[in-house]
Amino acid sequence: MSTTFLLLGTNLGDKEGNLRNAVKLLKKLGKVKKQSAIYETEPWGFQDERNFFNMALCLETMLSPFELITEILKIEISIGRRRQIKQWVAREIDIDIIFFDNLIINKEHLIIPHPQIQNRKFVLVPMKEIAAELIHPVFGKSISDLLKECPDESEVELLCEPSFDILSPN
């Protein structure tokens, strides 16, 4: 079994419903071990009046990183995501692999650890909640330390615990 950390984000439609659907589908890929609360965050990298809901998950899986990203892309499409040429746009769901064990992968369609986490509070805040002492395999620093050093000044507000039971088997 491998341990992966994922970040889920949505700012279109039924945002909590989008997260619920994503988690339900991710459970088919392994076992959710931990989850953060849901945070409301400002868009990062683009302007939009709709804030995001973000949350982090720890998932144990038998899939390889490449199998996992393939399944994640299928989940995103099933929830309504349509990939755009522009990198940062509003979306029904975005699921990023933040870490996968201690692997470092730098391929055209998969970079692990995610290359911008040290610059994004909307990733670091929910990650700190579930894995504060996890060491970034490239920087050799904990999530807590990366958050302290993060230059991002955007707002990340605790919204709520999910109203759906992530850790249940169904």
Buried (B, 14 or more C-beta within 10 A) or exposed (E): EBBBBBBBBBBBBEBBEBBBBBBEBBBEBBBBBBBBBBBBBBBBEEEBEEBBBBBBBBBEBEBEBEEBBEBBBEBBEEBBBEEEEEEEBBBBBBBBBBBBEEBEEEEEEBBBBBEEBBBBBBBBBBBBBBBEEBBBBEEEBBBBBBBEEBEBEEEBEEBEEBEEEBEEEE
